[in-house]
Each structure stands twice: as structure tokens, then as C-alpha cells.
Amino acid sequence: MNSTKKCDLLIKHATIATCSDLQAVDELLDDAAVAISDGVIQWIGSSAQSEQFSCDEVYELQGELLTPALIDCHTHLVFGGSRADEFADRLAGVSYEAIAKAGGGILSTVKATREASFEDLEMAAIQRLLHLKSQGVTTVEIKSGYGLDVDNEIKMLKVARAAGEAAEVDVKTTLLAAHALPPEYKDNRSGYIDLICKELIPKVAKDKLADAVDAFCEGIGFSPDETRQVFDAAARWGLPVKLHADQLSDLGGAGLVAEYSGLSADHVEYTSLKSIKAMAEHDTVATLLPYAFYALQEKQKPPITAFRKHGVAMAIATDCNPGTAPTTNILQCLHMACTQFGLTIPEAWLGVTLNAAKALGLSDTKGSIEVGKQAHLVHWQAHKPSDIVYWQGENPVIGVFK
């Protein structure tokens, strides 16, 4: 009787970091193999045991590292224009808040994004996605939020989906219409909230253009009460929520999004212990954005020790955007989460794999090397995860399986 099993792809002689939990980042599987069928991990074991499989394709490593593919769970990478002048202003001492109040910041990108064609936005987004992909990223969240009206917010969401297809990167889209107050509503805040809740959210939900709803809950953004209205509308239409929370001050945003069992609270530099306990209770991820912290030269670090103590999962993302995080370098953000915020190497790795998947509601299918999960994997020119975090300036990716 022939006991040989069939698979589409067999990867052999790998050093595997499964990233299924913190311990699994350190406790590597030596001379290991992975069998894949129909794009799903079918089996994990030793290379010696892999002889039980008959495969269409065999890919042999030389003991190098194999990890889950990376996930960038917070980006704004669809946008028009540049804000290099604002960067110069901040270097000269002008604050982010002052720039925003003077009509710069998000609103300057809104103007450029509204004026840009679908094709121009798509081509620029594809290039940003391809750079992330070259670093082992196969899943990216992309927010709207630079349209701030019905037509342009929808244009951004459609561009994000189209760019993902073209770059062959899985894209999750997020409606961030509550990002800033558009100029035409500068004297009518309630009118804009009504537009979001009564027109935009229903439309993107019906047309399945967004996978989640976000808001910027901050003194220069939207109040907790306004955010709650947006979240109530999202709940009515069956869309999960996440939040730009506690970046510049503590308005209780992280606790607010946790009340709605939100996917994540992002930035979280000023998050209180009360909000942290709410996040732990509702399993809301803390998404850390170290490049924005660095670019804005902030001083208040996220409460990492409290997140650890209360068991709040921590993700890491680029926050790619033209104003406060002009980067598509996920590997640098992995490094900065350790050097700036004090994450351990295992915590950082889970931040761009399993916990990043959790921040997008995808941890059942992505983020770790486990039987039954999608076979999104990266072959690195390295032998342990610390090599990737430690060395900067080179791209150690040898190959990406998707």
C-alpha cells in the first residue's frame, strides 16, 4: 500500500520561526520542512520526515531562516502630493498641531489627493506596495482619509484595492473619513459627521469597499462623542472598528475603541491604565507606530510595560503617510520598535506577524506558520530572527512564497 502523500510545494532544510507565540520566535525548528497544498500549510515537520510527500515542486534551503510573511497593519499609502516642506518646517521648530491649524497637514494632502487622477494614485500606491513586498510583506492595510467627501473617499478605497491586485499584495481597506474636517464643513462639524454616518458608511458597506472603519480621536481631530457616533454607524452596518488613539493626548480613545471590541488602538503613546485594562478585556490590539514617533520627535512613549503586564497584544506598522511617517520600510520599523520603545526581539517579530494579523482580524488564517493557515512565507538570508532586527541597511529577503 502506497502511503505517500501529495502536496503542491515542499520546502525543506529550513530553520523555521513559526511565530505562533513569543516562545516560538526563540525556539527555532532546525532542518525543518513545510508541505503546502492549495496555498495552505498542510504539514510541518523535520526534513527527514518529509520523504512521505510527493510534491510537484521542492524548494531546498541551506539552513536559512523561514518565517511567516510580514503584515503592515496600518498605512495611509494612497495619497497625492508631497509634504516635504512641512518636514522642513518641523525641523525649524513648528509643531504638528500648528501646521495643521494653519491649513497644512492632512488638509494639504486632501487637496492634492482630490486633484490626482485614479491612475496616478494607483501607480504611486503600486510602487509603495512593491517596496513593502520586497521586504517580505504580503498583507497591507490601506486607509482612506485624504478624500473627505463621498466621491474621493470611495476613489481612494477603490485605488487601494486595484493597487493591491496589481502588486499581488493582499490589501485590507479601512474607511477613515473621520480623519480631519474638510474645508467645506469647517463651520459644520455635525453636518460632516452626519455625512459619514448616514451616507459614506452605508455606501461603502453596501458596495463592500471597506473592511473596517477608523477615526482620528484627538484634539486636532474628532472628539470622543463624534467618534462614538461614527462607531455606532459602523456597528449598524456590520463593520469592525479601529482607532487613531491617544497619540498626542489622552482622550480615552483606546478605551473607547475597546468598548466596541475594536480590532486595534493605534499610536497609543498617552493611553491610560484604565484604557489598557479595557483593551485587555476586549482583546483589542495596541498598534505601535515607531516611525511616526521618530519623525515627530515625540517624547511620550507608549506604555509598553503596562501592555505586557495586562496581556495586550502589540503590533507594529509603518504608518506610511506623506506627513508624519514618510516610509515604506517595515524592517526599519521592526528595529525601531526595539530601540525606541524597548520591545524584545520576539515581541517585535509577533508585532509584524501574528499580532499584526490579529489587528486586521486575520489571525485565524495568517501571521504564523501553522497547519491550516495560508502559506505566506519568507526565506531570509539569515539564521535567526534577531539577525533581521539587528542589521539595518540591507534587504535580507531571498524569496517570498504567497
C-alpha positions as CSV (number, residue, x, y, z in Angstrom):
1,M,0.0,0.0,0.0
2,N,1.4,3.4,-1.0
3,S,1.4,5.8,1.9
4,T,2.9,8.7,0.0
5,K,1.0,12.0,0.4
6,K,0.6,14.5,-2.3
7,C,1.4,18.3,-2.0
8,D,1.9,21.2,-4.3
9,L,5.1,22.5,-2.8
10,L,7.6,21.2,-0.2
11,I,10.1,23.5,1.4
12,K,13.0,21.6,3.1
13,H,16.1,22.2,5.2
14,A,14.8,25.4,6.7
15,T,15.3,26.9,10.1
16,I,11.8,27.9,11.0
17,A,10.4,30.5,13.4
18,T,6.7,29.7,13.4
19,C,5.8,32.9,15.3
20,S,2.8,31.1,16.8
21,D,3.7,32.7,20.2
22,L,6.6,34.6,21.8
23,Q,8.4,31.4,22.7
24,A,8.2,30.1,19.1
25,V,10.3,33.1,17.9
26,D,13.2,31.9,20.0
27,E,12.7,28.1,19.9
28,L,13.5,27.5,16.2
29,L,12.8,24.3,14.3
30,D,16.1,23.1,12.8
31,D,16.3,21.3,9.5
32,A,12.6,21.6,9.2
33,A,10.1,21.2,6.3
34,V,6.7,22.6,5.3
35,A,4.3,20.9,2.9
36,I,1.8,23.1,1.1
37,S,-1.4,22.3,-0.8
38,D,-3.8,24.7,-2.5
39,G,-2.0,27.6,-0.9
40,V,-2.5,26.3,2.7
41,I,0.1,24.8,5.1
42,Q,-0.7,21.0,5.2
43,W,2.2,19.7,7.4
44,I,5.2,20.9,9.4
45,G,8.0,18.6,10.5
46,S,11.6,17.5,10.0
47,S,13.2,17.4,6.6
48,A,13.8,13.7,7.2
49,Q,10.1,13.0,7.7
50,S,9.2,15.0,4.5
51,E,10.0,11.9,2.4
52,Q,6.4,10.9,3.0
53,F,5.4,13.6,0.5
54,S,5.3,13.5,-3.3
55,C,5.3,17.1,-4.5
56,D,5.1,19.0,-7.8
57,E,7.8,21.3,-6.6
58,V,10.6,21.1,-4.0
59,Y,12.4,24.1,-2.7
60,E,15.5,23.4,-0.7
61,L,17.1,25.9,1.7
62,Q,20.6,25.7,3.2
63,G,19.5,26.1,6.8
64,E,18.5,29.7,6.3
65,L,15.5,31.2,8.2
66,L,11.9,30.7,7.1
67,T,9.2,32.9,8.8
68,P,5.7,33.9,8.2
69,A,5.3,36.7,5.7
70,L,5.2,40.2,7.3
71,I,2.0,42.2,7.6
72,D,1.8,46.0,7.6
73,C,-1.4,46.6,9.6
74,H,-1.6,50.5,9.5
75,T,-0.9,52.6,6.4
76,H,-2.1,55.6,4.5
77,L,-0.2,54.8,1.3
78,V,-2.8,56.1,-1.2
79,F,-2.2,59.8,-1.4
80,G,-1.3,62.6,-3.8
81,G,1.4,65.2,-3.5
82,S,4.2,65.7,-1.0
83,R,4.7,67.3,2.3
84,A,8.5,67.7,2.3
85,D,8.0,71.5,3.0
86,E,6.2,70.6,6.3
87,F,9.1,68.3,7.2
88,A,11.4,71.3,6.9
89,D,9.0,73.4,9.0
90,R,9.0,70.8,11.8
91,L,12.8,70.8,11.7
92,A,12.7,74.6,12.2
93,G,10.5,74.0,15.3
94,V,7.0,74.4,14.1
95,S,4.7,71.8,15.8
96,Y,2.5,69.3,14.0
97,E,-0.6,70.9,15.6
98,A,0.5,74.4,14.4
99,I,1.0,73.2,10.9
100,A,-2.5,71.6,10.9
101,K,-4.2,74.6,12.3
102,A,-2.6,76.8,9.6
103,G,-4.2,74.7,6.9
104,G,-1.3,72.3,6.3
105,G,-1.0,68.8,7.5
106,I,-3.8,66.4,6.4
107,L,-5.7,69.1,4.5
108,S,-2.8,69.8,2.2
109,T,-2.8,66.1,1.2
110,V,-6.6,66.2,0.8
111,K,-6.2,68.9,-1.8
112,A,-3.5,67.0,-3.7
113,T,-5.4,63.7,-3.5
114,R,-8.7,65.2,-4.7
115,E,-6.8,66.7,-7.7
116,A,-5.0,63.5,-8.6
117,S,-6.4,61.0,-11.1
118,F,-7.3,57.5,-10.2
119,E,-4.4,56.2,-12.4
120,D,-1.8,58.5,-10.8
121,L,-2.9,57.5,-7.3
122,E,-2.8,53.8,-8.3
123,M,0.6,53.9,-9.9
124,A,2.1,55.6,-6.8
125,A,0.4,53.2,-4.5
126,I,1.7,50.2,-6.5
127,Q,5.3,51.4,-6.1
128,R,4.9,51.7,-2.4
129,L,3.3,48.3,-2.1
130,L,6.1,46.7,-4.2
131,H,8.7,48.2,-1.9
132,L,6.9,46.6,1.1
133,K,6.6,43.4,-0.8
134,S,10.3,43.3,-1.4
135,Q,10.8,43.2,2.3
136,G,8.6,40.2,2.8
137,V,5.2,41.9,3.3
138,T,2.3,40.1,1.7
139,T,-0.6,41.8,3.5
140,V,-1.2,45.5,3.9
141,E,-4.0,47.6,5.4
142,I,-4.7,50.8,3.5
143,K,-6.8,53.6,4.8
144,S,-8.8,56.3,3.0
145,G,-9.0,59.7,4.8
146,Y,-7.5,62.1,2.2
147,G,-10.7,62.5,0.2
148,L,-13.1,63.7,3.0
149,D,-16.1,63.6,0.7
150,V,-18.1,60.8,-0.7
151,D,-16.6,60.6,-4.2
152,N,-13.0,60.9,-3.2
153,E,-13.1,58.6,-0.2
154,I,-14.6,55.9,-2.5
155,K,-12.0,56.7,-5.1
156,M,-9.2,56.1,-2.5
157,L,-10.7,52.7,-1.4
158,K,-11.0,51.6,-5.0
159,V,-7.5,52.7,-5.7
160,A,-6.2,50.7,-2.7
161,R,-8.0,47.5,-3.9
162,A,-6.7,48.0,-7.5
163,A,-3.2,48.6,-6.4
164,G,-3.2,45.5,-4.3
165,E,-4.3,43.4,-7.2
166,A,-1.7,44.9,-9.5
167,A,1.1,44.4,-6.9
168,E,-0.2,40.9,-5.9
169,V,-0.4,42.0,-2.3
170,D,-3.4,41.3,-0.1
171,V,-5.0,44.6,0.8
172,K,-7.5,45.3,3.6
173,T,-9.2,48.6,3.2
174,T,-10.3,50.9,6.0
175,L,-12.7,53.9,5.8
176,L,-11.0,56.8,7.6
177,A,-13.4,59.6,6.6
178,A,-13.2,60.9,10.2
179,H,-9.6,61.9,9.7
180,A,-9.9,65.7,9.5
181,L,-12.7,68.2,9.0
182,P,-12.9,69.1,5.3
183,P,-12.8,72.8,4.3
184,E,-16.3,72.8,3.1
185,Y,-17.5,71.7,6.5
186,K,-15.2,73.9,8.6
187,D,-18.3,75.5,10.2
188,N,-20.5,72.5,10.3
189,R,-18.9,69.6,12.2
190,S,-22.2,67.9,12.9
191,G,-23.0,68.0,9.2
192,Y,-19.8,66.2,8.3
193,I,-20.4,63.5,11.0
194,D,-23.8,63.0,9.5
195,L,-22.3,62.6,6.0
196,I,-20.0,59.9,7.3
197,C,-22.6,58.1,9.3
198,K,-25.6,58.4,7.0
199,E,-24.1,58.3,3.6
200,L,-20.5,57.2,3.4
201,I,-20.6,54.2,5.8
202,P,-23.8,52.8,4.4
203,K,-22.5,53.1,0.8
204,V,-19.1,51.5,1.4
205,A,-20.7,48.8,3.4
206,K,-23.3,48.0,0.7
207,D,-20.6,48.1,-2.0
208,K,-18.1,46.1,0.2
209,L,-15.4,48.6,-0.3
210,A,-14.1,48.7,3.3
211,D,-13.2,46.0,5.7
212,A,-13.2,48.3,8.7
213,V,-13.9,51.9,9.9
214,D,-11.3,54.2,11.6
215,A,-11.3,57.7,13.1
216,F,-8.7,60.2,14.4
217,C,-9.8,60.8,18.0
218,E,-7.6,63.8,19.1
219,G,-7.8,67.5,19.9
220,I,-7.0,68.4,16.3
221,G,-9.2,65.6,15.0
222,F,-12.5,64.4,16.4
223,S,-13.9,64.2,19.9
224,P,-14.8,61.0,21.7
225,D,-18.5,61.8,21.2
226,E,-18.1,62.3,17.5
227,T,-16.0,59.1,17.3
228,R,-18.7,57.2,19.1
229,Q,-21.3,58.4,16.5
230,V,-19.0,57.0,13.8
231,F,-18.5,53.7,15.6
232,D,-22.3,53.4,16.2
233,A,-22.9,53.8,12.4
234,A,-20.2,51.2,11.7
235,A,-21.8,48.8,14.1
236,R,-25.2,49.2,12.4
237,W,-23.6,48.2,9.1
238,G,-21.6,45.3,10.5
239,L,-18.1,46.9,10.0
240,P,-15.4,46.4,12.7
241,V,-13.7,49.5,14.1
242,K,-10.2,50.6,14.9
243,L,-8.9,54.0,16.1
244,H,-6.1,56.5,16.0
245,A,-6.0,56.8,19.7
246,D,-4.0,58.8,22.3
247,Q,-1.3,59.9,20.0
248,L,-0.9,63.5,21.3
249,S,-3.0,63.4,24.4
250,D,-5.2,61.1,26.5
251,L,-8.8,61.5,25.4
252,G,-9.6,57.9,26.4
253,G,-9.6,56.8,22.8
254,A,-8.1,53.4,23.4
255,G,-10.7,52.6,26.0
256,L,-13.4,53.9,23.7
257,V,-12.5,51.6,20.8
258,A,-12.1,48.7,23.2
259,E,-15.8,49.3,24.3
260,Y,-16.8,48.4,20.7
261,S,-14.5,45.3,20.8
262,G,-12.4,47.2,18.2
263,L,-9.6,45.5,16.3
264,S,-6.9,47.9,17.4
265,A,-6.0,51.2,19.1
266,D,-3.1,52.7,17.1
267,H,-0.3,55.1,18.3
268,V,-1.3,54.8,22.0
269,E,1.5,57.0,23.4
270,Y,-0.7,58.6,26.0
271,T,-3.0,55.6,26.7
272,S,-4.1,55.4,30.4
273,L,-4.1,52.3,32.6
274,K,-7.9,52.4,32.6
275,S,-7.9,52.1,28.8
276,I,-5.2,49.4,28.8
277,K,-7.4,47.3,31.1
278,A,-10.4,47.8,28.7
279,M,-8.2,46.8,25.8
280,A,-7.1,43.6,27.6
281,E,-10.7,42.8,28.5
282,H,-11.9,43.2,24.9
283,D,-8.8,41.8,23.2
284,T,-8.0,45.0,21.3
285,V,-4.5,45.1,19.9
286,A,-2.2,48.1,20.6
287,T,-0.6,49.0,17.2
288,L,2.7,50.8,17.7
289,L,3.9,53.2,15.1
290,P,7.6,53.9,15.9
291,Y,8.4,55.8,12.7
292,A,5.7,58.4,13.3
293,F,7.0,58.8,16.9
294,Y,10.5,59.3,15.5
295,A,9.6,61.7,12.7
296,L,7.5,63.9,15.0
297,Q,10.3,63.8,17.6
298,E,7.8,62.8,20.3
299,K,8.8,62.3,23.9
300,Q,6.0,60.3,25.4
301,K,6.5,56.6,24.7
302,P,3.7,54.0,24.6
303,P,3.2,52.3,28.0
304,I,4.9,49.0,26.9
305,T,5.3,47.7,30.4
306,A,1.6,48.1,31.2
307,F,0.6,46.5,27.9
308,R,2.8,43.5,28.8
309,K,1.5,43.3,32.3
310,H,-2.1,43.2,31.2
311,G,-1.6,40.9,28.2
312,V,-2.4,43.4,25.5
313,A,-1.1,42.2,22.2
314,M,1.3,44.7,20.4
315,A,1.5,45.1,16.7
316,I,4.0,47.2,14.7
317,A,3.3,49.1,11.4
318,T,4.9,51.7,9.2
319,D,2.0,54.2,9.3
320,C,3.2,55.1,5.8
321,N,1.8,58.6,5.1
322,P,3.2,61.8,3.5
323,G,3.2,63.9,6.6
324,T,4.3,62.1,9.8
325,A,5.7,58.7,8.5
326,P,7.1,59.0,5.0
327,T,8.4,55.5,4.9
328,T,7.7,52.1,3.4
329,N,10.5,50.4,5.4
330,I,8.9,47.8,7.6
331,L,12.3,46.4,8.6
332,Q,13.4,49.7,10.0
333,C,10.1,49.9,12.0
334,L,10.8,46.4,13.3
335,H,14.2,47.7,14.5
336,M,12.9,51.0,15.9
337,A,10.2,49.3,17.9
338,C,13.0,47.6,19.9
339,T,15.5,50.5,20.1
340,Q,12.9,53.3,20.7
341,F,10.1,51.5,22.6
342,G,12.0,48.7,24.2
343,L,10.3,45.7,22.7
344,T,12.1,42.4,22.9
345,I,13.0,40.7,19.6
346,P,10.2,38.1,20.0
347,E,7.7,40.9,20.7
348,A,8.8,42.8,17.7
349,W,8.5,39.7,15.4
350,L,5.0,39.0,16.7
351,G,4.3,42.7,16.0
352,V,4.7,42.3,12.3
353,T,3.3,38.7,12.0
354,L,0.7,37.2,14.3
355,N,-0.3,40.3,16.2
356,A,-0.4,42.4,13.0
357,A,-2.8,39.7,11.6
358,K,-4.9,40.0,14.8
359,A,-5.1,43.8,14.3
360,L,-6.7,43.1,11.0
361,G,-9.0,40.3,12.2
362,L,-6.9,37.8,10.2
363,S,-5.1,35.8,12.9
364,D,-7.1,32.6,12.1
365,T,-5.6,32.5,8.6
366,K,-2.3,34.5,8.6
367,G,0.6,35.6,10.8
368,S,2.2,32.3,11.8
369,I,3.5,29.1,10.3
370,E,0.8,26.6,11.5
371,V,-1.1,23.8,9.8
372,G,-4.3,25.2,8.2
373,K,-3.0,28.7,7.7
374,Q,-2.2,30.4,4.4
375,A,1.2,29.7,3.1
376,H,2.6,33.2,3.1
377,L,6.3,32.7,4.0
378,V,9.6,34.5,3.7
379,H,13.0,32.9,3.1
380,W,15.7,35.1,4.6
381,Q,19.5,35.4,4.2
382,A,19.8,34.9,8.0
383,H,19.7,32.1,10.5
384,K,17.7,33.6,13.4
385,P,15.1,36.4,13.8
386,S,17.5,38.6,15.7
387,D,19.7,38.9,12.6
388,I,16.8,40.7,10.8
389,V,16.1,43.1,13.6
390,Y,19.8,43.8,14.3
391,W,21.3,44.7,10.9
392,Q,20.0,47.7,9.0
393,G,20.6,49.0,5.5
394,E,20.4,45.7,3.5
395,N,17.4,43.7,2.5
396,P,17.9,40.1,3.6
397,V,14.9,38.7,1.7
398,I,15.8,35.8,-0.6
399,G,12.3,34.8,-1.6
400,V,8.6,35.2,-0.8
401,F,6.1,32.5,-1.0
402,K,2.5,33.5,-1.4
